[in-house]
Protein backbone atom coordinates (compact mmCIF):
# COMPACT_ATOMS: atom_id res chain seq x y z
CA UNK A 1 0.00 0.00 0.00
CA UNK A 2 1.11 3.55 -0.69
CA UNK A 3 3.05 5.03 2.27
CA UNK A 4 1.28 8.38 1.86
CA UNK A 5 -2.11 6.72 2.34
CA UNK A 6 -0.86 4.83 5.39
CA UNK A 7 0.58 7.99 6.94
CA UNK A 8 -2.68 9.87 6.28
CA UNK A 9 -4.71 7.09 7.92
CA UNK A 10 -2.32 7.04 10.88
CA UNK A 11 -2.61 10.80 11.42
CA UNK A 12 -6.40 10.74 10.94
CA UNK A 13 -6.66 8.01 13.58
CA UNK A 14 -4.54 10.14 15.94
CA UNK A 15 -6.93 13.06 15.39
CA UNK A 16 -9.85 10.75 16.14
CA UNK A 17 -8.13 9.51 19.28
CA UNK A 18 -7.64 13.01 20.65
CA UNK A 19 -11.14 14.08 19.65
CA UNK A 20 -12.49 11.19 21.70
CA UNK A 21 -10.13 11.98 24.59
CA UNK A 22 -11.22 15.61 24.58
CA UNK A 23 -14.86 14.61 24.56
CA UNK A 24 -14.41 12.09 27.34
CA UNK A 25 -12.05 14.06 29.59
CA UNK A 26 -12.97 17.70 29.33
CA UNK A 27 -16.70 17.44 28.74
CA UNK A 28 -17.05 14.67 31.30
CA UNK A 29 -19.20 12.73 28.88
CA UNK A 30 -19.80 9.04 29.16
CA UNK A 31 -21.14 8.89 25.63
CA UNK A 32 -20.89 5.61 23.87
CA UNK A 33 -19.82 7.32 20.63
CA UNK A 34 -16.71 8.79 22.26
CA UNK A 35 -15.73 5.38 23.61
CA UNK A 36 -16.28 3.74 20.23
CA UNK A 37 -14.22 6.42 18.48
CA UNK A 38 -11.47 5.95 21.07
CA UNK A 39 -11.30 2.19 20.51
CA UNK A 40 -11.51 2.35 16.72
CA UNK A 41 -8.82 5.05 16.61
CA UNK A 42 -6.50 3.00 18.82
CA UNK A 43 -6.91 -0.08 16.62
CA UNK A 44 -6.31 1.96 13.46
CA UNK A 45 -3.19 3.56 14.93
CA UNK A 46 -1.79 0.16 15.85
CA UNK A 47 -2.63 -1.63 12.60
CA UNK A 48 -1.55 1.18 10.29
CA UNK A 49 1.61 1.71 12.33
CA UNK A 50 2.60 -1.91 11.88
CA UNK A 51 1.64 -1.74 8.19
CA UNK A 52 4.05 1.18 7.80
CA UNK A 53 6.81 -0.79 9.53
CA UNK A 54 6.12 -3.93 7.45
CA UNK A 55 8.34 -5.89 9.86
CA UNK A 56 9.22 -4.60 13.34
CA UNK A 57 12.96 -3.98 13.69
CA UNK A 58 13.74 -6.32 16.56
CA UNK A 59 17.21 -4.88 17.11
CA UNK A 60 15.73 -1.42 17.80
CA UNK A 61 13.60 -0.72 20.84
CA UNK A 62 11.87 2.54 19.94
CA UNK A 63 8.79 0.77 18.57
CA UNK A 64 8.36 -1.16 21.83
CA UNK A 65 8.33 2.14 23.74
CA UNK A 66 5.71 3.38 21.29
CA UNK A 67 3.51 0.39 22.14
CA UNK A 68 3.83 1.29 25.82
CA UNK A 69 2.76 4.85 25.03
CA UNK A 70 -0.11 3.45 22.94
CA UNK A 71 -1.25 1.45 25.99
CA UNK A 72 -1.04 4.59 28.13
CA UNK A 73 -3.25 6.44 25.66
CA UNK A 74 -5.63 3.50 25.70
CA UNK A 75 -6.20 3.61 29.45
CA UNK A 76 -6.17 7.41 29.77
CA UNK A 77 -9.99 7.79 29.91
CA UNK A 78 -10.10 5.16 32.65
CA UNK A 79 -7.80 7.29 34.83
CA UNK A 80 -10.22 10.22 34.59
CA UNK A 81 -13.43 8.21 34.93
CA UNK A 82 -12.29 6.46 38.08
CA UNK A 83 -10.86 9.73 39.47
CA UNK A 84 -7.33 8.31 39.67
CA UNK A 85 -6.08 11.56 38.14
CA UNK A 86 -7.93 14.79 37.38
CA UNK A 87 -9.10 15.07 33.79
CA UNK A 88 -6.85 18.04 32.85
CA UNK A 89 -3.81 16.15 34.14
CA UNK A 90 -4.75 13.10 32.08
CA UNK A 91 -5.08 15.30 29.00
CA UNK A 92 -1.64 16.86 29.56
CA UNK A 93 -0.10 13.41 30.09
CA UNK A 94 -1.81 12.16 26.93
CA UNK A 95 -0.51 15.07 24.86
CA UNK A 96 2.99 14.48 26.24
CA UNK A 97 2.73 10.77 25.38
CA UNK A 98 1.61 11.61 21.85
CA UNK A 99 4.47 14.08 21.41
CA UNK A 100 6.96 11.50 22.67
CA UNK A 101 5.49 8.90 20.33
CA UNK A 102 5.74 11.25 17.35
CA UNK A 103 9.35 12.05 18.22
CA UNK A 104 10.19 8.35 18.54
CA UNK A 105 8.59 7.63 15.17
CA UNK A 106 10.49 10.40 13.41
CA UNK A 107 13.88 10.26 15.14
CA UNK A 108 14.10 6.51 15.94
CA UNK A 109 16.76 7.30 18.58
CA UNK A 110 17.45 3.79 19.87
Residue pairs with C-beta under 8 A, 6 or more apart in sequence:
1 51
3 52
6 48
6 51
6 52
7 52
9 44
9 48
10 44
10 45
10 48
10 49
10 52
12 44
13 40
13 41
13 42
13 44
13 45
13 48
14 41
14 45
14 98
16 37
16 40
16 41
16 44
17 37
17 38
17 41
17 42
17 45
17 73
18 94
18 95
18 98
19 37
20 34
20 35
20 37
20 38
20 41
20 77
21 38
21 73
21 76
21 77
21 91
21 94
22 91
23 29
23 31
23 34
23 37
24 30
24 31
24 34
24 35
24 38
24 77
24 80
24 81
25 76
25 77
25 80
25 87
25 88
25 90
25 91
26 87
26 88
26 91
28 87
30 81
35 77
38 74
38 77
42 70
42 73
42 74
45 70
46 70
49 66
50 56
53 63
56 63
57 63
60 108
60 110
61 110
62 104
62 105
62 108
62 109
62 110
63 104
65 104
66 101
66 104
66 105
69 97
69 98
69 100
69 101
69 104
70 101
72 93
72 94
72 97
73 94
73 97
73 98
76 90
76 93
76 94
77 90
78 84
79 85
79 90
80 86
80 87
80 90
85 93
